Amino acid sequence: EVSSEHAIFGLMKDLETSKVSTQKLILDGMKMEDVNTLISDALCAFPRTTRRLSMIIHEKTQGNPFFCLEFLRSLVDRGLLRHSLRQGSWEWDAEKVGLENTTDNVLYLLSNKMNGLTNEVQTVLKVLSCFGMKVNGNIITYLNSTNQYAGIMVGIEDARSSGFISMTGEPPCYLFAHDKVREAAYSLVPDGEKHEFHSKLGMALINSCKGDDLHDATVLTIVCQLNRNLVSLKQSSSSVCIEVSSLNYKAGVIAMNRSDYETASYYFSLASQMLPDDHWESNYELSLQLNIATAKATYSTGDTDKSQAVLNIILKEATCIEDKLDAYSLVAFIHHSQERGEEAYATCQDVLSQLGEDIPEYVTPEQSKRFIQETTALLSDLSKERLRAMNEMDTSMQTVVKFLAFMEQVAWFKRPEVAPFISLRIAKLTMENGLCKHSLVGFIQFAFRCCSADVPSLSSIRVGCKIGEVAMSILDDQFEYSEIKSSVVHVYSYVHQHCYPIQKVAESTAKGFELGIASGETLSAFFNAGQHIRLYIIGGKRLPDLLRETDRYLSIVRHHRNTVSKAYLSTYRQTILTLMGINTGVAIDEGERIDATEQVYGLRRTLLSNFHQAFQSFWLGHNERCHHYFEKLLEMTQGGGHQRILATFYYCLNSFKLSRKCQLIKTAKLRQISKDALTILREAEELSKWNYRDKKFLVQAEIHSYEGKVDEAEAAYGAAITAARASNFIHEQGLACEYAAFHCKRNDKFEHAVNFFHQAKLCYDEWGSVMKVDFCIRQMNEITQITRS
């Protein structure tokens, strides 16, 4: 029914180019027998009597159902198909019907039919066709109130009685009977007059609805008409141009609320084109709102250059600090996403200085420790009841706390020694001035710091978990915070990972990514993406699935030029490839390492690199390399919290391997390493049995095995396997089976060893690690050779 130039074919090509999975459905016309059934039923005649007529119609229409019916109607209109009252049946002359000229397009029939209508009905069809297949009744009501289209309701009734349109719903909508009917109606408007016809409709609607609070659908409908002829409208009076610009701005806001930032950017661009040259002087409020919205929309689509350019204009033209705050906030976000941390920090510092807040340039370690203690004292005893009873903070102070909260996040990367001062300042301002959602964000960020202490302790993690849980509860109960929810989800995940199943926390960060993309908060969205992959690497998700998710995230992150998340995700990708057995030559690809080193904040990058170098080496069996990088990581005072707990676990297991392999670790040191690891894991288990119980049992098993306590070791290995299975840690279940197999092998229990290696192989196969599967097969073959000899 459509030609190769139709837009649907362009869309299909774009989807194919973007590798979006689609399914094509081939809709053939009806078979001749089906056409005969249709016609015999319509004419109330026996199928055998209508067969020849049906053959003729099928040949002319190719079985198109709508075409068949329209062709029948055209035969009735021309008297070639008529009802005989005397015979009480329909009559036709098959020879004459066969000689009828037709085309391969139903438009020919419909256009001929419409040309015979009155001018009033033709006008109605032309007007309705400009709005598409469906027109809301309120649009018709507005048009009916204008001089130009007065009486349109009468024409609509005539069009309905002719079968071209129908009315449905409440409030009513007017629908064309078929897309071909609408296409034929639109063809009544000469091609050279279409743009002007649309703009006249738009202007008529503007004039008739002035002063009304318009629904979103009405705004979009009017804008659609106006934008077909903007070049001519630009020559109109200043007031018309401003009105058209304002409506396009409203349409852009509607698109942003629907998370359609590309369309929003398009509307904002058109709105800017309609503004006069002196718009900052003559239309300051519209100019300010439009430019801020443009900057946000273009940032959300990944066009940071365009966004930055618009932000520079705002900061130049806005007349007061209050009008510049949104622009400053987005400027800081862009700097942070591109790892220009000093610029992001300086932006926040500059704004806070203008708002009367002074941030110290330097904080000593002693001061930092004291600030943490003071903040802990202020927040650790906070209850939900006390927070609910607090007054709401005034708007101006909320702005201060908002910038402090974001500055605290940036400081974590660039000025970690200053972050405790900012946390304390947020807490004090809240106690003195009341509560706001940004206060609670600051509390959650402080909870994160408590859980990421340099040397993890049960008490500090408990405090962090309590503060975080209370703050999140109040945020959910009392505040609407959709615009920052992605950021909150990301930060809270670093608290939640200590006391909640890792897989559940990973799922929440995946939702945080979607929330961030939907709200345009792409910086937090990409941080959530990185946390999602990190948690699932240590949570044991199937590696091929995890690789696909990582590649999906990376493609989006690269488009948005977010270098922070790109570097983290690239490192995670290398780890996944290594675990799968695809990249076993080096722990982190050299090209990615150079790129990431230049781009990621140095200290955080070093922590990331050391952990993943060690983690990859552990699973590869490169024990000396693993030992080297874990010692480097554990020597760093900043590598605290969850990462340090995991590092301690793997460092301990690797130390047993090294001790048995080459005696590089003396017995006294090994005992201290295993004692420290067991202490940390027991404390962590008190917070989350799900996350840490299997790890504790495996360390216990290795200690018993090393000490020659065979039975105790076998019981502990069994407990580790059971706990890992219960927590869905398929990789650690395989690891426990592997270590149990080596224990049995060392004690000449070869049959048990083979059984455990087989169980490990099954686990690793489910995990998707070909490398570890091959390792287990080699071990089983080796034992078989030993037993045979």
C-alpha positions in Angstrom: 0.0 0.0 0.0 3.0 2.3 0.4 5.9 3.2 -2.0 9.5 2.6 -1.3 9.9 6.3 -0.4 7.6 5.9 2.6 9.1 6.8 6.0 8.6 3.2 7.4 11.4 2.0 5.1 13.8 4.6 6.4 13.0 3.6 9.9 13.5 -0.1 9.1 16.9 0.7 7.6 18.0 2.8 10.6 17.0 0.0 13.0 18.9 -2.5 10.9 22.0 -0.2 10.8 21.8 0.2 14.6 21.6 -3.6 14.9 18.2 -3.4 16.7 16.4 -6.8 16.5 13.3 -6.6 14.4 10.8 -9.0 13.0 9.2 -8.5 9.5 5.7 -9.7 9.0 4.7 -10.2 5.3 1.0 -9.4 4.9 -0.3 -10.8 1.6 -3.7 -10.0 0.2 -6.6 -12.3 0.6 -6.9 -15.4 -1.5 -9.6 -15.5 -4.2 -11.7 -17.9 -2.1 -11.6 -15.5 0.8 -12.6 -12.6 -1.4 -15.5 -14.6 -2.7 -16.6 -15.3 0.9 -16.4 -11.6 1.7 -18.4 -10.6 -1.4 -21.0 -13.3 -1.1 -21.6 -12.4 2.5 -21.8 -8.6 1.7 -24.3 -9.3 -1.2 -26.2 -12.0 0.8 -25.7 -14.3 -2.2 -24.6 -17.9 -2.6 -20.8 -18.2 -3.2 -21.2 -20.0 -6.5 -23.2 -17.1 -7.9 -20.6 -14.5 -6.9 -17.5 -16.5 -7.9 -16.9 -14.8 -11.3 -17.4 -11.3 -9.8 -15.0 -12.2 -7.0 -12.4 -13.3 -9.5 -12.6 -10.0 -11.4 -12.3 -8.0 -8.1 -9.5 -10.1 -6.8 -7.5 -9.6 -10.0 -8.0 -5.8 -9.8 -7.3 -5.4 -6.0 -4.8 -8.2 -5.4 -6.9 -9.2 -2.4 -6.5 -6.0 -0.4 -9.5 -6.0 1.9 -10.0 -2.2 2.1 -9.5 -1.9 -1.7 -12.0 -4.7 -2.3 -14.7 -2.9 -0.3 -14.0 0.5 -1.9 -14.1 -1.0 -5.3 -17.5 -2.5 -4.5 -18.7 0.9 -3.3 -17.5 2.5 -6.5 -19.4 -0.1 -8.6 -22.5 0.8 -6.6 -21.9 4.5 -7.2 -21.6 4.0 -10.9 -24.6 1.6 -11.1 -22.6 -1.4 -12.1 -23.7 -3.1 -8.9 -27.3 -2.5 -8.0 -30.0 -4.0 -5.8 -33.1 -5.2 -7.6 -36.3 -4.7 -5.5 -38.2 -7.0 -7.9 -35.7 -9.9 -7.6 -34.8 -9.1 -4.0 -31.1 -9.5 -4.8 -28.0 -7.8 -6.1 -27.4 -7.7 -9.8 -24.3 -7.0 -11.9 -22.8 -7.3 -15.4 -19.6 -9.2 -15.0 -18.4 -8.2 -18.5 -18.8 -4.4 -17.8 -17.2 -4.8 -14.3 -14.2 -6.5 -16.0 -13.8 -3.5 -18.4 -13.7 -1.0 -15.5 -10.4 0.9 -15.3 -8.6 0.9 -11.9 -5.1 1.5 -10.5 -2.9 -0.3 -8.2 -3.7 2.2 -5.5 -6.9 2.8 -3.6 -6.3 6.5 -3.5 -7.7 6.8 -7.1 -11.1 5.6 -5.9 -11.1 7.6 -2.8 -10.0 10.9 -4.4 -12.6 10.6 -7.1 -15.3 10.0 -4.4 -14.1 13.0 -2.4 -14.0 15.3 -5.3 -17.8 14.8 -5.6 -18.4 16.1 -2.1 -19.4 19.7 -1.2 -16.7 22.3 -0.6 -17.7 22.4 3.1 -17.1 18.6 3.6 -13.9 18.8 1.5 -12.6 21.6 3.8 -13.3 19.5 6.9 -11.5 16.5 5.4 -8.5 18.7 4.5 -8.4 20.2 8.0 -8.7 16.9 9.8 -6.0 15.2 7.5 -3.5 17.8 8.6 -3.6 16.4 12.2 -3.0 12.8 11.2 -5.3 9.8 11.6 -6.9 11.0 14.8 -8.0 14.5 16.0 -8.9 15.3 19.6 -12.3 16.9 20.0 -11.0 19.9 21.9 -9.0 20.9 18.8 -12.2 20.9 16.7 -13.9 22.9 19.5 -11.2 25.5 19.3 -11.4 25.7 15.5 -15.2 25.9 15.5 -14.9 29.1 17.6 -12.9 30.9 14.9 -14.4 32.9 12.0 -12.3 31.0 9.5 -13.5 27.5 10.6 -16.9 28.3 12.1 -19.4 25.6 11.3 -16.8 22.9 11.0 -18.9 20.7 13.2 -21.7 20.5 10.5 -19.1 19.4 7.9 -17.8 16.8 10.3 -21.3 15.3 10.6 -21.6 15.1 6.8 -18.1 13.4 6.6 -19.2 10.9 9.2 -22.4 10.1 7.3 -20.3 9.5 4.2 -18.2 6.9 6.1 -14.9 8.8 5.9 -14.5 9.4 9.6 -15.9 8.2 12.8 -16.2 9.5 16.4 -15.0 7.5 19.4 -14.3 8.0 23.1 -15.2 10.5 25.8 -14.1 13.3 25.4 -14.6 12.5 21.7 -11.9 11.9 19.1 -12.4 11.9 15.3 -10.8 9.1 13.4 -10.3 8.5 9.7 -11.8 5.2 8.6 -8.5 4.1 7.1 -5.0 5.5 6.6 -5.8 5.6 2.9 -8.8 7.7 3.5 -6.7 10.2 5.4 -4.0 10.1 2.7 -6.7 10.8 0.0 -8.1 13.7 2.1 -4.6 15.2 2.5 -4.1 15.0 -1.2 -7.0 17.5 -1.6 -4.6 20.2 -0.3 -2.3 21.2 -3.2 1.3 20.4 -2.5 2.4 24.1 -2.9 -0.1 25.2 -0.3 0.4 22.5 2.3 2.9 24.4 4.6 0.8 27.6 4.6 -2.4 25.6 5.2 -0.7 24.0 8.3 0.5 27.3 9.7 -2.9 29.0 9.2 -4.4 26.1 11.3 -1.8 26.7 14.0 -2.4 30.4 14.1 -6.1 29.9 14.3 -5.7 27.6 17.2 -3.3 30.1 19.0 -5.8 32.8 18.7 -8.8 30.7 19.9 -7.1 29.3 23.0 -5.3 32.3 24.4 -5.4 32.4 28.2 -6.3 28.7 28.5 -4.2 26.2 30.4 -3.5 23.9 27.5 -3.1 20.1 27.8 0.2 18.6 26.6 -1.5 17.0 23.6 -3.0 20.3 22.6 0.4 22.1 22.8 2.1 19.5 20.7 -0.7 19.5 18.1 -0.5 23.3 17.7 3.3 23.3 17.5 3.2 20.6 14.9 1.1 22.8 12.6 3.2 25.9 13.2 6.5 24.3 12.6 5.6 23.3 9.1 6.0 26.9 8.0 8.4 28.6 10.4 10.3 30.4 7.7 7.2 32.4 6.8 6.2 32.9 10.4 9.6 34.3 11.2 8.5 37.3 9.0 5.5 37.9 11.2 5.2 40.4 14.0 7.4 40.2 17.1 4.5 39.1 19.3 3.7 36.2 16.9 7.3 35.1 16.9 7.5 35.1 20.7 4.2 33.2 20.9 5.5 30.5 18.6 8.8 30.4 20.4 7.1 30.0 23.8 4.9 27.2 22.5 8.0 25.3 21.1 9.6 25.8 24.5 6.6 24.2 26.2 6.7 21.4 23.7 10.4 20.8 24.5 9.6 20.7 28.2 6.9 18.1 27.5 9.4 16.0 25.6 11.9 16.3 28.4 9.3 15.1 30.9 8.8 12.1 28.7 12.6 11.5 28.6 12.8 12.2 24.9 15.8 14.6 24.9 16.5 14.5 21.2 13.0 15.7 20.4 13.2 18.3 23.3 16.5 19.6 21.8 14.8 19.9 18.4 11.9 22.0 19.9 14.2 24.2 21.9 16.3 24.8 18.7 13.2 26.0 16.9 12.2 28.1 19.8 15.6 29.8 19.7 15.2 30.5 16.0 12.0 32.4 16.6 13.4 34.8 19.2 14.3 38.3 18.2 18.0 39.4 18.2 17.6 41.4 21.4 15.7 38.6 23.2 17.9 38.7 26.4 16.8 42.3 26.9 13.2 42.1 25.6 12.3 38.6 26.8 14.6 37.8 29.6 12.6 35.1 31.4 11.8 33.1 28.3 15.5 33.4 27.2 16.8 32.2 30.5 14.4 29.3 30.8 14.9 28.3 27.2 18.7 28.3 27.4 18.8 26.3 30.6 16.4 23.7 29.2 18.5 23.6 26.0 21.7 23.0 28.0 20.1 20.2 30.0 18.6 18.5 26.9 21.7 18.6 24.9 23.8 17.3 27.8 21.3 14.4 28.2 21.8 13.5 24.5 25.6 13.5 24.9 26.2 16.8 23.1 28.3 18.2 25.8 30.0 20.8 23.5 26.6 22.3 22.6 25.6 22.2 26.2 28.8 23.9 27.4 28.4 26.6 24.8 24.8 27.4 25.9 25.9 27.3 29.6 28.6 29.9 28.8 25.9 32.2 27.3 23.7 31.8 30.4 26.6 32.7 32.7 27.3 35.7 30.6 23.8 37.0 30.1 22.1 36.1 33.4 21.8 39.1 35.7 22.1 37.5 39.2 23.6 34.5 41.0 20.1 33.0 41.6 19.5 32.8 37.8 23.0 31.2 37.2 22.7 28.4 39.8 21.2 25.8 37.4 23.9 26.6 34.9 26.7 26.4 37.4 25.3 23.0 38.6 25.4 21.6 35.1 28.8 23.0 34.4 30.2 21.2 37.5 28.5 18.0 36.3 30.1 18.2 32.9 33.5 18.8 34.4 33.2 15.9 36.7 32.0 13.5 34.0 35.0 14.4 31.9 37.4 14.1 34.8 38.2 17.8 35.1 37.8 17.4 38.8 39.7 20.6 39.7 37.3 22.6 37.5 34.3 20.9 39.0 35.5 21.5 42.5 36.4 25.1 41.8 33.0 25.7 40.2 31.3 24.5 43.4 33.7 26.5 45.6 33.0 29.7 43.6 29.2 29.3 43.8 29.3 28.5 47.5 31.6 31.5 48.1 29.0 33.7 46.4 26.4 32.2 48.6 28.4 33.0 51.7 30.0 29.6 52.4 33.8 29.3 52.7 35.5 26.0 52.1 39.0 25.5 53.4 41.8 25.1 50.9 43.5 22.4 53.0 42.5 20.1 55.8 45.1 18.2 57.9 44.6 14.5 58.7 44.0 15.3 62.3 41.3 17.8 61.4 39.7 15.4 58.9 39.6 12.7 61.6 38.0 15.2 64.0 35.4 16.3 61.4 34.4 12.6 60.9 34.0 12.1 64.7 31.8 15.3 65.0 29.6 14.3 62.1 29.2 10.8 63.5 28.2 12.2 66.8 25.6 14.4 65.1 24.1 11.8 62.8 24.6 8.4 64.5 21.7 9.0 67.0 19.3 10.4 64.4 16.0 8.6 64.2 13.3 8.6 61.6 11.0 10.3 64.2 13.4 13.1 64.9 14.0 13.7 61.2 10.2 13.8 60.5 9.8 16.3 63.2 12.3 18.8 61.7 11.1 21.9 59.8 11.7 22.2 56.1 14.8 24.2 55.2 14.2 27.5 53.3 14.9 27.6 49.6 18.1 29.7 49.7 19.7 27.4 52.3 18.6 24.3 50.2 20.7 25.7 47.3 23.7 25.9 49.6 23.3 22.3 50.8 22.7 21.1 47.2 26.1 22.5 46.1 27.8 21.2 49.2 26.4 17.7 48.6 27.7 17.7 45.0 31.0 19.2 46.1 31.3 16.4 48.6 30.9 13.8 45.8 33.6 15.6 43.7 35.9 15.9 46.7 35.8 12.1 47.1 37.8 12.0 43.9 39.9 15.1 44.0 40.1 16.4 47.6 39.3 13.4 49.9 40.8 15.2 52.9 38.2 18.0 52.5 35.2 15.8 52.2 34.8 15.3 56.0 34.6 19.1 56.5 31.8 19.3 53.8 29.9 16.4 55.5 30.1 18.1 58.8 28.9 21.4 57.3 25.9 19.7 55.7 25.0 18.1 59.1 25.3 21.4 61.0 23.4 23.5 58.5 20.6 20.9 58.7 20.5 20.9 62.4 20.4 24.7 62.4 18.0 25.4 59.5 15.8 22.3 59.0 15.7 19.4 56.6 15.7 19.1 52.8 16.3 16.3 50.3 19.9 17.5 49.7 20.6 17.2 53.4 19.6 13.5 53.2 21.8 13.0 50.2 24.7 14.4 52.2 23.9 12.0 55.0 23.9 9.1 52.6 27.3 10.2 51.2 28.7 10.4 54.8 27.3 6.9 55.4 29.2 5.8 52.3 32.4 7.2 53.9 31.8 5.3 57.1 31.5 2.1 55.2 34.6 2.9 53.2 36.9 3.6 56.1 40.6 3.0 55.4 40.6 0.1 57.8 37.2 -1.5 57.8 35.6 -2.0 61.2 32.3 -3.5 62.1 31.4 -0.4 64.2 32.0 2.1 61.4 30.1 0.0 58.9 27.3 -0.4 61.3 27.1 3.4 61.8 27.1 3.9 58.1 24.4 1.4 57.4 22.2 2.9 60.1 22.6 6.5 58.9 22.1 5.4 55.3 18.9 3.4 56.1 17.3 6.2 58.1 18.2 8.8 55.4 16.8 6.6 52.6 13.6 5.9 54.5 12.9 9.6 55.0 13.8 10.4 51.4 11.3 7.8 50.2 8.6 8.8 52.6 8.7 12.6 52.6 10.3 13.9 49.4 9.9 13.8 45.7 13.4 13.4 44.4 13.1 11.8 41.0 15.6 14.2 39.5 18.4 13.0 41.8 17.2 9.5 42.5 19.8 7.9 40.2 22.6 9.6 42.2 21.1 8.5 45.5 20.8 4.9 44.3 24.5 4.9 43.2 25.8 6.3 46.5 23.6 4.2 48.7 24.7 1.0 46.8 28.1 1.4 48.5 26.4 1.3 51.9 23.8 -1.3 50.9 26.4 -3.8 49.6 27.6 -4.5 53.2 24.3 -5.6 54.5 22.1 -6.7 51.6 22.6 -9.5 49.0 25.1 -8.3 46.4 22.9 -9.5 43.5 20.0 -7.4 44.8 22.2 -4.3 45.1 23.4 -4.9 41.6 19.8 -5.0 40.3 19.1 -1.7 42.1 22.0 0.0 40.3 20.8 -1.3 37.0 17.5 0.4 37.8 19.5 3.4 38.9 21.0 3.5 35.4 17.6 3.5 33.7 16.4 6.2 36.1 19.4 8.4 35.3 18.9 8.0 31.6 15.2 8.7 31.8 15.7 11.8 34.0 18.7 13.1 32.0 21.0 12.6 34.9 23.6 10.8 32.8 26.6 11.2 35.2 24.8 9.2 37.9 23.4 6.8 35.3 26.9 5.9 34.2 28.2 5.6 37.7 25.4 3.2 38.4 26.3 1.3 35.2 29.9 0.8 36.5 28.7 -0.2 40.0 26.2 -2.7 38.4 29.0 -4.4 36.5 31.5 -4.3 39.4 29.0 -5.9 41.8 28.0 -8.6 39.4 31.6 -9.5 38.7 32.1 -10.3 42.4 28.5 -11.6 42.6 29.1 -14.3 40.1 26.7 -13.4 37.3 27.1 -15.4 34.1 30.1 -13.9 32.3 28.9 -13.9 28.7 25.8 -12.1 29.8 27.8 -9.6 31.8 30.1 -8.9 28.8 27.1 -8.0 26.7 25.8 -5.7 29.4 29.2 -4.1 29.7 29.5 -3.5 26.0 26.0 -2.0 25.9 27.0 0.5 28.7 30.3 1.3 27.0 28.7 2.2 23.7 26.4 4.7 25.5 29.2 6.0 27.7 31.4 6.6 24.7 28.7 8.5 22.9 28.3 10.8 25.9 32.1 11.2 26.3 32.0 10.3 30.0 35.7 9.4 30.5 35.3 8.4 34.2 32.8 5.7 33.6 34.5 4.7 30.3 37.7 3.9 32.1 36.1 1.9 34.9 33.9 -0.1 32.5 36.9 -0.8 30.2 38.8 -2.2 33.2 35.8 -4.3 34.2 35.5 -5.6 30.6 39.1 -6.7 30.6 38.5 -8.6 33.8 35.4 -10.3 32.4 37.4 -11.3 29.2 40.2 -12.7 31.4 37.8 -14.7 33.5 36.1 -16.1 30.4 39.5 -17.1 29.1 39.5 -14.8 26.1 42.2 -12.5 27.3 44.7 -14.4 29.4 48.0 -12.8 28.2 47.9 -9.7 30.4 45.7 -8.7 33.3 44.7 -5.4 31.7 45.1 -4.6 28.0 48.0 -2.1 27.6 46.0 0.1 25.2 43.2 0.5 27.6 45.5 0.9 30.5 47.3 3.9 28.9 44.0 5.5 27.9 42.5 5.0 31.4 45.6 6.2 33.2 45.4 9.5 31.4 41.7 9.9 32.0 40.7 8.6 35.4 41.4 10.4 38.6 44.8 9.1 39.6 44.3 7.6 43.0 41.0 6.0 42.3 42.5 4.6 39.1 45.4 3.1 41.0 43.1 1.4 43.5 41.0 0.1 40.6 44.0 -1.2 38.7 45.6 -2.9 41.6 42.5 -4.7 42.6 41.7 -6.0 39.2 45.3 -6.9 38.4 45.3 -9.0 41.6 41.8 -10.4 41.0 42.5 -11.5 37.4 45.9 -13.0 38.5 44.1 -14.9 41.3 41.8 -16.7 38.9 44.5 -17.2 36.3 46.6 -18.9 38.9 49.4 -16.3 38.7 50.0 -16.4 42.5 53.2 -14.3 42.7 51.6 -11.5 40.5 48.4 -11.7 42.5 50.4 -11.4 45.8 52.2 -8.4 44.5 49.1 -6.4 43.5 47.1 -7.3 46.6 49.9 -6.2 48.9 50.1 -2.9 46.9 46.4 -2.4 47.4 46.3 -3.3 51.1 49.2 -0.9 51.7 47.2 2.0 50.3 45.3 3.7 53.2 42.5 4.8 50.8 41.5 1.2 49.7 39.0 0.7 52.5 35.5 -0.7 52.8 34.0 -3.4 50.7 36.9 -3.7 48.3 39.4 -4.2 51.2 37.2 -7.0 52.6 37.2 -8.8 49.3 40.9 -8.1 48.8 41.7 -9.6 52.2 39.7 -12.8 51.4 41.5 -13.4 48.1 44.8 -12.3 49.4 44.5 -14.9 52.2 43.5 -17.8 49.8 46.4 -16.8 47.4 48.8 -16.8 50.4 48.0 -20.4 51.1 48.7 -21.2 47.4 52.0 -19.4 47.5 53.0 -21.1 50.7 52.4 -24.5 49.3 53.8 -23.7 45.9 57.2 -22.0 46.6 57.4 -21.2 50.4 57.6 -17.5 49.6 55.4 -16.8 52.7 56.7 -17.9 56.0 54.4 -19.8 58.4 54.2 -17.0 60.9 53.1 -14.5 58.3 50.6 -16.9 56.8 49.1 -17.4 60.2 48.8 -13.7 60.7 47.3 -13.2 57.2 44.7 -15.9 57.8 43.9 -14.7 61.3 43.3 -11.1 60.1 41.2 -12.4 57.2 39.0 -14.6 59.4 38.5 -11.7 61.9 37.4 -9.4 59.1 35.1 -11.9 57.5 33.5 -12.9 60.8 32.7 -9.2 61.4 31.4 -8.8 57.9 29.2 -11.9 58.3 27.4 -10.2 61.2 26.2 -7.7 58.7 25.4 -10.1 55.9 25.6 -13.8 56.1 24.5 -14.0 52.5 27.6 -12.1 51.2 30.3 -13.4 53.5 29.4 -16.7 55.1 30.8 -18.9 52.3 34.1 -16.8 52.3 34.5 -17.3 56.0 34.0 -21.1 55.8 36.5 -21.3 52.9 39.2 -19.5 54.8 38.5 -21.7 57.8 38.8 -24.8 55.6 42.2 -23.6 54.2 43.5 -23.0 57.8 42.4 -26.5 58.9 43.9 -28.1 55.8 47.2 -26.3 56.3 47.3 -27.4 59.9 46.6 -31.0 58.9 43.1 -31.2 60.4 41.7 -33.3 57.6 38.2 -33.9 58.9 37.6 -30.4 60.1 38.8 -29.1 56.7 36.5 -31.3 54.8 33.5 -30.2 57.0 34.5 -26.5 56.4 34.8 -27.0 52.6 31.4 -28.6 52.6 30.0 -25.7 54.5 31.6 -23.2 52.1 30.1 -25.0 49.1 26.7 -25.1 50.7 26.8 -21.4 51.7 28.0 -20.3 48.2 25.2 -22.3 46.6 22.6 -20.8 48.9 23.8 -17.3 48.1 23.9 -17.9 44.3 27.7 -17.3 44.1 28.3 -19.9 41.4 31.9 -18.8 41.0 32.7 -19.1 44.7 30.9 -22.5 44.8 33.2 -23.6 42.1 36.2 -22.1 43.9 35.2 -24.0 47.1 34.9 -27.2 45.2 38.3 -26.6 43.5 40.0 -26.0 46.9 38.3 -29.1 48.4 39.6 -31.1 45.4 43.2 -29.9 46.1 42.7 -30.8 49.8 41.7 -34.3 48.8 44.5 -34.6 46.3 47.0 -33.6 49.0 45.7 -36.3 51.2 45.6 -39.0 48.5 41.8 -39.1 48.3 41.9 -39.2 44.6 38.4 -40.3 43.9 37.0 -37.5 46.1 39.4 -35.1 44.4 38.1 -36.0 40.9 34.5 -35.7 42.1 35.2 -32.2 43.5 37.0 -31.1 40.4 34.0 -32.3 38.4 31.6 -30.3 40.5 33.9 -27.3 40.2 33.9 -27.7 36.4 30.1 -27.7 36.3 30.0 -24.5 38.3 32.6 -22.8 36.2 30.8 -23.9 33.0 27.6 -22.3 34.4 29.6 -19.2 35.3 30.9 -19.0 31.7 34.6 -19.4 32.4 36.1 -21.6 29.7 39.6 -21.0 31.3 38.5 -22.5 34.6 36.7 -25.4 32.9 39.8 -26.3 31.0 41.8 -26.0 34.3 39.5 -28.5 36.0 39.7 -31.0 33.1 43.5 -30.8 33.2 43.5 -31.5 36.9 41.2 -34.5 36.5 43.3 -35.9 33.7 46.4 -35.5 35.9 44.8 -37.4 38.8 43.8 -40.2 36.4 47.3 -40.5 35.2 48.6 -40.7 38.8 46.1 -43.4 39.8 46.9 -45.4 36.7 50.7 -45.3 37.3 
